[in-house]
Amino acid sequence: MDKVTRILLLYSKLIQGEEINKTIFCFENEYSPRSFDRDIDAIRLFLSDTFSMSELTYDRTKNTYSIPGTQNVKLGIMEYFFLEKILKDTAILRRDELETLTEHLLSNTERSKLIHNIKKNWKEDYKNPVHNKALLKIYGDLVTAIYSRKRIMIRYFKADSEEVKREVIPCLLKYDRGYIYLIAYLTEEEYEYPAYYRLDRIDSFVIMADQTKIQQEKVQHFREKYSKGITQMYAGEFKEILVRCKKEYVPYVLDKFKDAEEIERGESASTIRIFAFEEGFVKWMLGQPAEMIHIKSPESTKNKLIEEALKIVKRNEGKYE
């Protein structure tokens, strides 16, 4: 057996979740333990060079190699329908990408033949997003850049179609109201907070260099302190905000703001502490029922909310051009 065939055979068994016993594998495939060791090293190097999340492990007690987490456990039918529902209703993906993704899910689902006829019904009704861009490939490439701690240069089109290039330090990718955003710091600026870039407006990007230790610490600080306070992809100053909301509205607010804390509970209403970027929080508040929630503090956030509400009133009265 030639080297390429040996490595492919070994790798295919590993990614299918098999535990490979060195002695048995060498005997069955008629090659030496030394060749086996070289092939294992080649697979380890491949996983490292491709920034794979998978890790090749060795169990001394069994003399076996495996890649944990690769066991092929099929989805249940209800698990498939749950994932399909989320993908359809968020409508992030172009139809061809959605079909490909759901087909992959379906191929790993129990009793998948029962679902095929149902699946045909929604494909014709699914509406592509207006941008009509393919997203899966660039999403995957950006995830790799984030996990491998790279600086990147993005080619980006603003809302007015102006093309710009930005060298950035990517922090994370986040979904919000029908779009996925890249959240990243500008490399040459010392802003405390990052910028947001809609994924469908990123035409392409290239790797520039590894992040410095200071840049890596900045990304980590953002993830730990600020990432849960992002609301509707607007920035502004990061603030502690107190709101008062009706008892039945508390679970919704706590689900929306993952670091929120109920600090005072009354019979019919509670006070909740929220840490969030102010501009995004104000935009979110404008869409909430006034009888359910209001801002207690700070005054600056209250005033911003009032200013924005007055703009809406004037616009609808025809007082703005």
C-alpha positions as CSV (number, residue, x, y, z in Angstrom):
1,M,0.0,0.0,0.0
2,D,1.5,3.4,-1.0
3,K,1.9,6.2,1.5
4,V,-0.9,8.4,0.3
5,T,-3.4,5.6,0.4
6,R,-2.2,4.5,3.9
7,I,-2.7,8.0,5.3
8,L,-6.1,8.5,3.7
9,L,-7.3,5.2,5.0
10,L,-6.1,5.9,8.5
11,Y,-7.5,9.5,8.5
12,S,-10.9,8.4,7.1
13,K,-11.3,5.8,9.9
14,L,-10.3,8.4,12.5
15,I,-12.8,11.0,11.4
16,Q,-15.5,8.4,11.4
17,G,-15.0,8.0,15.1
18,E,-13.1,4.7,15.1
19,E,-10.4,3.9,17.7
20,I,-7.4,2.7,15.8
21,N,-5.3,0.0,17.6
22,K,-1.7,0.3,16.3
23,T,-0.9,-3.4,16.4
24,I,-4.1,-4.6,14.8
25,F,-4.1,-1.8,12.1
26,C,-0.6,-2.6,11.0
27,F,-1.3,-6.3,10.9
28,E,-4.5,-6.0,8.9
29,N,-3.0,-3.5,6.4
30,E,0.5,-5.1,6.2
31,Y,2.7,-2.2,7.0
32,S,5.3,-1.5,9.7
33,P,4.8,0.2,13.1
34,R,7.4,2.8,12.0
35,S,5.4,3.7,8.9
36,F,2.3,3.9,11.1
37,D,4.0,6.3,13.5
38,R,5.1,8.6,10.6
39,D,1.5,8.6,9.2
40,I,0.1,9.5,12.7
41,D,2.6,12.4,12.8
42,A,1.5,13.6,9.4
43,I,-2.1,13.6,10.4
44,R,-1.2,15.6,13.6
45,L,0.6,18.1,11.5
46,F,-2.3,18.4,9.1
47,L,-4.7,19.1,11.9
48,S,-2.4,21.7,13.3
49,D,-1.7,23.5,10.0
50,T,-5.4,23.7,9.1
51,F,-6.2,25.1,12.6
52,S,-8.6,22.2,13.1
53,M,-10.6,22.1,16.4
54,S,-10.0,18.3,16.3
55,E,-7.2,16.7,18.3
56,L,-5.6,13.3,17.7
57,T,-5.3,11.6,21.1
58,Y,-3.5,8.4,22.2
59,D,-4.8,6.0,24.9
60,R,-1.9,4.1,26.4
61,T,-4.1,1.5,28.1
62,K,-5.6,0.4,24.9
63,N,-2.8,1.3,22.5
64,T,-5.3,3.2,20.4
65,Y,-5.5,6.5,18.5
66,S,-8.7,8.5,18.1
67,I,-10.2,12.0,17.4
68,P,-12.6,12.7,20.2
69,G,-16.0,14.1,19.2
70,T,-16.1,12.5,15.7
71,Q,-18.4,9.6,16.5
72,N,-21.2,9.6,14.0
73,V,-24.4,10.0,16.1
74,K,-27.4,10.8,13.9
75,L,-29.8,13.6,14.6
76,G,-33.3,12.7,15.7
77,I,-36.1,13.8,13.4
78,M,-37.3,16.5,15.9
79,E,-33.7,17.8,16.2
80,Y,-33.5,18.1,12.4
81,F,-36.8,20.0,12.3
82,F,-35.6,22.3,15.1
83,L,-32.4,23.3,13.3
84,E,-34.2,23.6,9.9
85,K,-36.8,25.9,11.5
86,I,-34.1,28.2,12.8
87,L,-32.2,28.3,9.5
88,K,-35.4,29.0,7.5
89,D,-36.9,31.7,9.8
90,T,-33.6,33.7,10.3
91,A,-33.3,33.7,6.5
92,I,-29.6,34.5,6.6
93,L,-28.5,32.2,3.8
94,R,-29.1,32.2,0.1
95,R,-31.4,29.4,-1.0
96,D,-28.7,27.2,-2.6
97,E,-26.6,27.4,0.6
98,L,-29.6,26.6,2.8
99,E,-30.5,23.6,0.6
100,T,-26.9,22.3,0.8
101,L,-26.7,22.8,4.5
102,T,-30.1,21.1,5.2
103,E,-29.2,18.2,2.9
104,H,-26.0,17.7,5.0
105,L,-28.1,17.7,8.1
106,L,-30.6,15.4,6.6
107,S,-28.0,12.9,5.5
108,N,-27.0,12.6,9.2
109,T,-30.6,12.3,10.5
110,E,-32.5,9.2,11.5
111,R,-35.3,8.0,9.1
112,S,-34.4,10.9,6.7
113,K,-36.6,9.5,3.9
114,L,-39.7,10.5,5.8
115,I,-38.5,14.2,5.7
116,H,-37.7,14.5,2.1
117,N,-41.2,15.1,0.9
118,I,-41.9,17.6,3.6
119,K,-38.7,19.5,2.7
120,K,-39.8,20.0,-0.9
121,N,-42.7,22.1,0.2
122,W,-40.7,25.0,1.7
123,K,-37.9,25.2,-0.9
124,E,-40.1,27.0,-3.5
125,D,-41.4,29.5,-0.9
126,Y,-38.1,30.4,0.6
127,K,-37.0,34.0,-0.3
128,N,-33.4,34.8,-0.8
129,P,-32.0,37.7,1.3
130,V,-31.8,41.0,-0.7
131,H,-27.9,40.9,-0.7
132,N,-28.0,37.5,-2.4
133,K,-24.4,36.8,-1.3
134,A,-22.9,33.4,-0.5
135,L,-21.8,33.5,3.2
136,L,-20.8,30.0,4.3
137,K,-17.3,30.1,2.9
138,I,-16.3,33.5,4.1
139,Y,-17.9,32.8,7.5
140,G,-15.7,29.7,7.9
141,D,-12.6,31.5,6.8
142,L,-13.2,34.3,9.3
143,V,-13.8,31.8,12.1
144,T,-10.4,30.3,11.3
145,A,-8.8,33.7,11.3
146,I,-10.3,34.5,14.7
147,Y,-9.3,31.2,16.3
148,S,-5.8,31.4,14.9
149,R,-5.5,35.0,16.2
150,K,-4.7,36.8,12.9
151,R,-4.9,40.4,11.8
152,I,-6.7,40.7,8.5
153,M,-7.4,43.3,5.8
154,I,-11.0,43.4,4.8
155,R,-12.5,44.8,1.5
156,Y,-15.8,46.3,2.7
157,F,-18.7,48.0,1.1
158,K,-20.6,50.6,3.2
159,A,-24.4,51.0,3.0
160,D,-23.9,53.7,0.4
161,S,-21.8,51.3,-1.7
162,E,-18.5,53.1,-1.0
163,E,-15.6,50.6,-1.0
164,V,-13.1,50.8,1.8
165,K,-10.2,48.7,3.1
166,R,-9.6,48.2,6.8
167,E,-6.9,46.3,8.6
168,V,-8.7,44.9,11.7
169,I,-8.2,42.6,14.7
170,P,-11.2,40.2,14.5
171,C,-13.0,39.4,17.8
172,L,-16.1,37.4,17.0
173,L,-19.0,36.9,14.6
174,K,-22.5,37.6,15.9
175,Y,-26.0,37.3,14.6
176,D,-28.5,40.1,15.0
177,R,-31.9,40.7,13.3
178,G,-31.3,38.9,10.1
179,Y,-27.6,39.5,9.5
180,I,-24.2,38.2,10.7
181,Y,-21.6,40.8,11.8
182,L,-17.9,40.7,12.1
183,I,-16.9,42.6,15.3
184,A,-13.3,43.8,15.1
185,Y,-10.9,46.5,16.3
186,L,-9.2,48.8,13.8
187,T,-5.5,47.9,13.9
188,E,-4.2,51.5,13.7
189,E,-6.6,53.1,16.1
190,E,-6.7,53.0,19.9
191,Y,-10.5,53.0,20.3
192,E,-11.8,51.3,23.4
193,Y,-14.6,49.7,21.5
194,P,-14.6,47.7,18.2
195,A,-16.5,48.4,15.0
196,Y,-19.2,46.2,13.4
197,Y,-19.1,45.0,9.8
198,R,-22.0,43.2,8.1
199,L,-20.8,39.9,6.7
200,D,-22.6,40.2,3.4
201,R,-20.8,43.5,2.8
202,I,-17.4,42.0,3.3
203,D,-16.3,41.3,-0.3
204,S,-13.0,39.5,0.7
205,F,-10.2,39.6,3.2
206,V,-6.5,38.6,3.4
207,I,-4.4,37.5,6.3
208,M,-1.9,40.2,7.3
209,A,0.0,38.9,10.3
210,D,-0.3,37.3,13.7
211,Q,-1.8,39.4,16.5
212,T,0.6,40.8,19.0
213,K,0.2,39.8,22.6
214,I,-1.3,43.2,23.4
215,Q,-3.8,42.8,20.6
216,Q,-4.7,39.2,21.8
217,E,-5.3,40.6,25.3
218,K,-7.5,43.4,23.9
219,V,-9.7,40.8,22.1
220,Q,-9.9,38.7,25.3
221,H,-10.9,41.8,27.3
222,F,-13.6,42.6,24.8
223,R,-15.0,39.1,25.0
224,E,-15.1,39.0,28.8
225,K,-16.4,42.5,29.4
226,Y,-18.3,43.8,26.4
227,S,-19.5,41.0,24.1
228,K,-22.7,40.3,26.1
229,G,-23.7,44.0,26.1
230,I,-24.0,44.3,22.3
231,T,-27.6,45.3,21.3
232,Q,-28.8,45.7,17.8
233,M,-25.2,46.3,16.5
234,Y,-25.0,49.9,17.6
235,A,-22.1,51.0,19.8
236,G,-21.9,54.1,21.9
237,E,-20.5,54.2,25.4
238,F,-20.6,51.0,27.5
239,K,-22.8,51.8,30.5
240,E,-24.5,50.4,33.6
241,I,-28.3,51.0,33.0
242,L,-31.1,50.4,35.5
243,V,-34.6,49.6,34.2
244,R,-37.9,48.9,35.9
245,C,-40.1,46.3,34.2
246,K,-43.3,44.4,34.8
247,K,-43.0,41.0,36.4
248,E,-44.1,39.2,33.2
249,Y,-41.5,41.1,31.2
250,V,-38.5,40.1,33.4
251,P,-37.7,36.8,31.7
252,Y,-37.6,38.4,28.3
253,V,-35.1,41.1,29.5
254,L,-32.9,38.5,31.3
255,D,-32.8,36.4,28.1
256,K,-32.0,39.5,25.9
257,F,-29.1,40.7,28.1
258,K,-27.1,37.7,29.3
259,D,-25.3,39.7,32.1
260,A,-28.4,41.4,33.4
261,E,-29.2,41.0,37.1
262,E,-32.5,41.3,38.9
263,I,-31.5,43.5,41.9
264,E,-34.9,44.4,43.3
265,R,-38.1,42.4,43.0
266,G,-41.5,43.8,43.9
267,E,-45.0,42.2,43.7
268,S,-45.7,43.5,40.2
269,A,-42.3,44.8,38.9
270,S,-38.6,44.4,39.2
271,T,-35.5,46.5,38.9
272,I,-32.9,45.1,36.6
273,R,-29.2,46.1,36.1
274,I,-28.0,45.9,32.5
275,F,-24.5,46.5,31.1
276,A,-24.8,47.5,27.5
277,F,-23.6,49.8,24.7
278,E,-25.8,52.9,25.0
279,E,-26.7,53.6,21.4
280,G,-27.8,50.0,20.8
281,F,-29.7,49.9,24.1
282,V,-31.7,53.0,23.2
283,K,-32.6,51.6,19.8
284,W,-33.8,48.5,21.5
285,M,-35.9,50.4,24.0
286,L,-37.7,52.2,21.2
287,G,-39.2,48.9,20.2
288,Q,-40.4,47.9,23.6
289,P,-43.9,48.4,25.0
290,A,-43.9,51.5,27.2
291,E,-46.2,50.0,29.8
292,M,-43.8,47.1,30.3
293,I,-40.4,48.8,30.8
294,H,-38.8,52.1,31.5
295,I,-35.3,53.5,32.3
296,K,-34.5,54.4,35.9
297,S,-31.0,55.6,35.3
298,P,-28.7,57.1,34.1
299,E,-30.3,60.4,33.1
300,S,-28.1,60.6,30.0
301,T,-29.6,57.4,28.6
302,K,-33.1,58.6,29.5
303,N,-32.5,61.8,27.6
304,K,-31.1,59.9,24.5
305,L,-34.3,57.8,24.4
306,I,-36.5,60.9,24.6
307,E,-34.5,62.6,21.9
308,E,-34.8,59.6,19.6
309,A,-38.6,59.2,20.3
310,L,-39.1,62.9,19.5
311,K,-37.3,62.5,16.2
312,I,-39.7,59.6,15.3
313,V,-42.7,61.8,16.2
314,K,-41.5,64.7,14.1
315,R,-40.7,62.5,11.2
316,N,-44.2,61.0,11.2
317,E,-45.7,64.5,11.5
318,G,-43.8,65.5,8.4
319,K,-41.6,68.0,10.2
320,Y,-38.4,66.5,8.8
321,E,-37.5,66.4,5.1
